[in-house]
Amino acid sequence: MKAFTLWFASLFIKNHTHTSDPDVRAHYGAFEGWVSIIGNTLLFAIKLVIGLAVNSAALIADAIHTLTDSATSAVVIVGFKMSRKPSDSKHPFGHGRIEPVATLIIAILLFVAGFELLKQSVASIMSPTVGVASYGTIAIVFATALAKEIMARFSFILGDHIDSDTLKADALHHRTDAFSTLLVIVALIASHFGYLQMDGIMGIGVSLAIFASAWAIAREAVNPLIGEAPPKNLLDDIEGACRAVSHVLGVHDIVVHNYGENRIVSLHIEVPHHLSATAVHEIAEDVEESVGRITGGMVVVHMDPINREHPHYQEVLENVRTVIAEDDRILTFHDLRIVGETLDRGTILFHITLTDDNSTTDHQTVLSDTRKKIAARFPHLDLLIKIAPMYSYNP
């Protein structure tokens, strides 16, 4: 089905292979949205007519669920259209985050629909009035479930193709509707055996499925809005691009901000201390260009001069490594520097990265323990140790 879906999309979307282009992404969103709206409207009409004919609360509820799919698809279209708007004075980072906002709206609409269906289903249990549907009618309802599953796969394929959580959310909505229709079929079959309350019970099952779908969609939508961690493979690519530049000794404090298709990356680069300001500037530009090709965004580089030729650098390095390796709370350290030429007077500076299971209240304990261990090895040196924030990645 993937080949057919992408071929079908190519008939309506110009430059369909340029999936990183905001305009192309918007066309994919509009395409998926309109296909969903047309399909959902037809299925809503079929379910509603049958539901009214047999007086099935579950099927009428399912029809309304299908109609809400059209509303969420409309949100998809509007969200993609607004997200492609260029930057302006009030939104200098662009409008890319409107896409997850649209996804969150879809989740809210689902919660509302699920609550209304829950109330209607409970009333149906208290006063069951469902009629008996023919097996031919049940077969038609089953066909609508198959149609919704096809629509779900259609949307999932497009969502994966352009890496869009919004389209995947719409796909999940389609799949939930297909599942709820199967519950309705159980209720319609049960009516043949006199279990009229099964209609309301299955209606509750439909509403719970909608709640589960809404929660999953909302969770995916909120993550990019509050600032989720960048994927590990992207961070590894950034590190590799930095280390490939001549004279780069190390990279740390990688921070990635996403604003839809606009991405801002900041990082620290370690370079030999003896290089001239001009040489350091050229290295920074090379890193910015190299990382920019990978991320497609703006890159800001901070340069840290490291003196590995210091007469006591290796001694200090090995001792710090030993202390860090003995503490399970610490993942790694970076940016090690020594101020002063001797171990009788001067300062040792470095940053440490903690494991994820350390709370903020533990930070001071870790710092205190690390200082004591380093001070025992170098009693005459001052120590300046800092903890890297959670939002920065340190290899």
Secondary structure, 3 states (H helix, E strand, C coil): CHHHHHHHHHCCCCCCCCCCCHHHHHHHHHHHHHHHHHHHHHHHHHHHHHHHHHCCHHHHHHHHHHHHHHHHHHHHHHHHHHHCCCCCCCCCCCCCCHHHHHHHHHHHHHHHHHHHHHHHHHHHHHCCCCCCCCHHHHHHHHHHHHHHHHHHHHHHHHHHHHCCHHHHHHHHHHHHHHHHHHHHHHHHHHHCCCCCCHHHHHHHHHHHHHHHHHHHHHHHHHHHHHCCCCCHHHHHHHHHHHHCCCCCCEEEEEEEEEECCEEEEEEEEEEECCCCHHHHHHHHHHHHHHHHHHHCCEEEEEEEEECCCCCCHHHHHHHHHHHHHCCCCEEEEEEEEEECCCCCCCEEEEEEEECCCCCHHHHHHHHHHHHHHHHHHCCCCEEEEEECCCCCECC
